[in-house]
Amino acid sequence: MLLYLRLLKESLSFAINALRNNKLRTLLSLLGVTIGIFSIIAVLAAVDSLDKKISKDLSSLDKNTIYLMKFSFGPSEIPQWKREQFPNVKYDEYVNLKNSLNNTDQVGYQLWVNKETLKYDSKTVADVRINPSSFEMGDIDGLSFEKGRFYNESESNSGTAVIVLGYEIAQGLFGDIDPIGKNIRLYGQRFTVIGVIAKQGAGFFGDSNDTSVYLPANFLRRMYGDSDAMTPMIILKPTKGVDMEAYKAEVSQKLRAIRGMKAGEMDNFFINVLSGFTDFIDGILGQMNVVGWIISGFSLLVGGFGIANIMFVSVKERTNLIGIQKSLGAKNRFILFQFLFEAIILSVIGGIIGLLMVWGIAVILTKALDFEFVLSFGNIILGTTLAALIGLISGILPAISAANLDPVEAIRTGM
């Protein structure tokens, strides 16, 4: 055992000395592996970061949450012209489902509307995402509050002119002033601020609750009626442990009955389950992983050929030395390990440089974009292992050719 450890140590020493004595050649050999490892780990780190961000953004939501509306979250087999004829869900349908559905924790109602500008005295904030909704949305969206509260059932049903501000909106309008009880202007009307949502940070889909506000949906319905400019949806949060297929069938049956649809008639609404949407996103991230591996694989292939080429050159340059070592009693495995270690060390150094590049870019992007770019320990191990594997594969043939040299011929060739 001690003999093998000594053999490994001496082989490692020979490999490091060979690398030190040929700096330019080492640098050129590193480039292919560095770019390959950088490409693979950068893609994997980006996908991991996106996945972590999505999970964080959706952590407050139950993945079984259902969004009932005329649009589909994902691809649909129904032709677009047919989907455009679907009617919007109605407030009365929300009330009916709320009173008749079984195994339901919460039923909410929300409108999709255009972004607006908010004003307070001389200050304005533009491009604010407006969430006109029923009072249940505070619990469904899992909102937590910096100050104040969400509007209650009475305020929601009557369409009281109250508003809940996102953190950045409150900062933009009020700064250090306490916004609770203050009046702001929106839609040409005055709203009383009753709450400020706790800071959330940038969301994966662009917006977050920091740059949005909530107000009773019935306020807008009272002003504009059920206008086509507003897209309504009903949000259903089933109780935990419910059979989702049976629950979706019940939702479909109830809404079809409300709309008086006949048997065999196609549903004119979509039951969008949040888990289906997250599975769709996971599929996209998986495809990104595959594409990243394919592109990076070519870089690693080029890097592997580069290392193999340099190692063959190294064997040729040191043929005389190999002959002398063998004549002094060096075993074939000693020569084999000597060159194999050189190839592996060369590749691992290239991989480490690639990992350091990913880490540096991750730090820069995290600070510049307010987005946490994660380089996990698992990806570091994967990058290092891949680099060592490339070195092993690329160096095995040159190492075998060196180990099999005849000592007399090797010395004669060197002379």
N, C-alpha and C positions, 0 to 999 in steps of 0.2 A: 504493500500500500504506500509506504514511504517513498519507494522508488518511483511510483506513478506520480505522486505529488511533486517530487523533485523534477521529474520529466516535464510536468505541466508548467512548473515555475520557470525552468530554463527555456522552454518553448515560448512562453509568454515574454520573457526577457529578450529573446532573439527577435520576436515580432515587433516589440516596442522600439528596439534599436533600429530595425529596418525602416520603420515608419519615420523616425526622427531623421534618418540620413537621407530621406527622399521626400522632402516637404512638398515640393511642387507636384510631384506625382501623387502624393497622398491627397492633396487638395483637389486635384482633378478627379480622382477616384471617388471622393466624398460627394461630389455634386449630384450625381444621379440618385444615390441612396437618400441624400438629404432632401431633395425635391420630392421623391416618392413618399418617404415617411411624413414629410410636411403635408403633402396633399391628402394622404389618407387620414392622418390624425386631425387635420384642420376640418375635414368634412365630418368626421365622427364627433369632434368636439362641438361643431356648429349644430349638428342634429341633436346631440345631448342637451345643449343649451336651449334650443328651441323647445324640446320636449319638456324640459324642466320649467321653462317659462309658461308653456301652455298649461301644464299641471298646476302651477301656482295660480294662474289666472282663473282656472276653473275649479280650484280646490273648494271654494265656498258653495259651489253648485253640485247638486245631486246629478250623477250621470244619467239617471233615469228620468230626469226632467224632460217634459214633452212640450214642444212648441207647435201649437195647432194654428195653421194659417193657410193661405192660398198658394204659398210658395214652398218649394222644397229646398232644404239646406244642401243637398247633394244632387248628383245626376239623377235624372228621371226618364223612364221609358215613355212617358206621356208627351206627345208633341207639344212644342211651345205654343202654337196657336190655340190648342185646347186648354192649356194651363192659363192662358191669358183670359179665358172666358170664365174661370172659376170666380165665384163671389167672395168678397171679404167675409171673415168671421165677424159676428155682430156682438154688441154689448149684451143684448138679451140672451144670446147663446151662452155667453160667459156666465150670466146669472143662472140660467137653466142648468148648465153643467155643474156649477158649484153646488146647487141644491139637490142634484139627482145622482151624481157619481159616487160609487162606493170606493173604498180603499184609497182615498185621496187625502193627502195632508194639506195641500194648499192649491187654490185655483186663482190665478191672477189674470189681469187684462192690461195690455200695453199697446201703445201706438208708436209706429215709426214715422217720424216727421223730419223735416229739414232742420239743419243747424241754424241757430239764431244768435243775435247779439243781446247781451244783458247790460243794463246801465244802472249805476248808482251815483247820484249827484253828477260830478263831471267825469267819472271813470266809466269806461266801457270794456267789455271783454267780448271778442268776436269768435265765431265758429264754435259755439258751445253746443254740445250734443244734448238734445232735449229728450227726456224720458217721461212722457205723460203715461201714467199707470195707475192701477188700483192700489189700495193700501197694502195688499199682500206681497207686493214686489219687494218691499223692504226685507222680508224674511226669505223670500225665494232667492233673491240675489245675495243674501248673506251679508247685508251691509252692517258695518260697525261705524260708530260716530265719534268724531272729534268733539263736537258740541251739539246740544239739542237732541232732536228726535225725528222720526219719520211721521208723516201725517196718519191719522187714525181712520177708522172706518167711516165715521160720520163726516169728516172733512173730505174723504175720498168720494163718498156717494153724492154729497151735495156740490162737489166741485168747488170747494173753497179756494180762494186765491192765496195758497201757501206754497212754499217752495223749499226744497232741500238742495244745498249746493255741494258740488265736489270740492275737494281741498284746494286745488289750484284756482278754481273760480272764486272761492271765498278770499284767497290771498290776493288775487288780482283786483277784486272790487273793494275789499275792506282793509287789507294789510293787517296791522296789529289791532284794529278796531274789532270789538265783539259784534259779529253780524246778526246774532239772534235778536229778532224783533224789528230789524231794519227792513225798509221797503225798497225793492228794486223794480225796474221796469222791464217787461217782456211782453211781446205781442201788443204793445201799446197799453198794457194794463199794469197795475201795481200788485206785486206779490210780497207777502210777508215771509221773511226767512225764519224757518223754525228748526233747521238742522244743518250741520256741516259734516259730510262723510269723512272718515279717517283717511289719511294719505295712503294710496294704494301703489303708486308707481306706474310706469309705462306698461301698457298691456300689449300682448303679442299681436293683436289685431288692430293696432294703431291707437285706438282710443282706450280710455279707462275711466273709472268713476271720478278721477281727479278733475277731468275736464268735462264733466256732465252734470246735469241737474235733473231732479225728479219733481214732478208736480202732478196733481190729480188729473187723470185722463178726462174726467167728466167736466173739468173746466173748459177744455178745448171742445168737447162734444157740445157743450152748452153754447159756445161761441160760433162754431162752424158746422155743427151737426156731424153726421158720419160722412165727411168729405172724402172723395177719392184721393185727395192729396195726402191723406193719412192712411198708413197701412196698419191695420190692427192685428193683433195675435193674442191667443189665449194660452197661458202658460199653466201647465198641470204638473204638480209635484206629487207623485204617488207615495203611499206609505211604504216603509222599508220592507223588503222581503216579498213584495207582491209579484205575482207572475206577470211579467211585462207583456207577453203576447196576449194573454187573456185581458189584461187591462186595456191595451190598445184596441182590442176587438170591442170592448165595452164602450170606449170613447167613440169609436166609429159608429157603433150601433145607435148610441144616444144622439149624436149629431145628425146622423141620417134621419132619425125619427123626428128631430126638431125641424129639419128642413123638408120633411115630407117626401123623401126620396123613395123611389120604388125599388123592389127587389131586382137585382141584376143590373141596376143603373150604377155607373162608375162613380166612385167617390169624387166629389168636387172640392176636396181639401187635402192637405198633407199633414200627417202625424209625424213630426220631426223629433226624434229622440236624441238627446244630447250625446249619448254614448255612440250613436251612429255617426255623428259629426266628428267626434274625437277619433273614432276608428278611421274615418276618411282622412283626417289629418295625419294619423299614424301611418297610413298607407303612403301618403305623399313623402313623409320623412323617410320611410323605408326605401322608397324609390331613389331618394337623394343619396342614401347610403350606398345603394347598389351602383349608381352612376359614379359616385366618388371612388368606390373600389375599382371600377373598371378603368377610369382615367388614371388613377394613381398606380394601378397595376402596370400600365405601360411605362410609367416613370421608374418603377422598381425594376422592371425587366431591363430597361436601358442601364440603370445603375448596376444591376447584377452583371451584365455583360462587360461594363466598364471595369469592375473589380476583377473579373476573371481575366480580362485582357492584361491589366496591370500585373496581376499575379504571375501570368505566364512570362511576362517581360522580366519580372523579379527573379523567377526561376532561372531564366537564361543568363541574367547578369551574375547570378551567384552560383553558377554551375561549378566553378573551380572550388569555391568555399564548401559546397555540398560534398564534392569529391574528397576534400581534405578531412571534413568531419567524418565521413564514412570510413576513410582509411584509418582514422584514429579510434574507430570502434563505435561510432554513432549508429544506432539501430534505425531501420526504416521508419518505425513509428515515431521516433524522435524528429526526423526530418518532416514527416507528415504533419505532426502537431505544430511544428515550428511555422510552416506555411499556412496551415489551417487557422491557427491563432491569428496570424497576421491579417488574413482575409476577414475574419470575424471582428477583430478589433477595429479594423478600418471601417467596416460596415456599421458597427455599433456607434462609433464616433460620429459618422454621418447621420445616423438616426437621432442621436442626442442633440446634434445641431438643429435638425429638423424640429424636434420637440421644443427646444428653446425658442425657435422662431415662432412656433404656435403659441407658446406661453407669452412671449412678448406682444404678439398681436392681440391675444386675449386680454391682456392688461390694458392695452391702448383702447380697444373697442369698448371694454367695460366702462372706462372713464369717459370716453367721448360720446357714447350712445346711450348711457344710462341703462345698459343691458348687460346682465351678468353672463359673460362668456366663460363657460366652465371647461377646464382641462382636467378630467378626472384621473384618479390614480390608475384605474383600469386601462384607460387609453394610453397612459405613460408606459405601463407594463406591456401593452399590446405593441406599441411602437418599438420599444426596445427589443422585444422578442422577434418581431418581424425583421428588424435590422440584422439581428444575430443569425436568423434563419437564411436571409439573403446572402450574408457573408459565408455561411457554411456551404450553401449550395454552389455559390460562385467560386469558392476556394478549393472545393474537393478535388476537381480534376487537376488543377495546377499542383496541388499538394501531393497527389498520387504520382504524377509524372516526376516530381522532385524526389520522392521517396524511392522510386524504382530506378533511378539513375545508377549506372555502373560506376563505381568509384574511380577506376583507372581511366575510363573514357571521359568521365567528368573532369578529372585533373588535366588530361591531355587537351580537352576542348578549351579549358580555361587558359592554358598556356598558348 
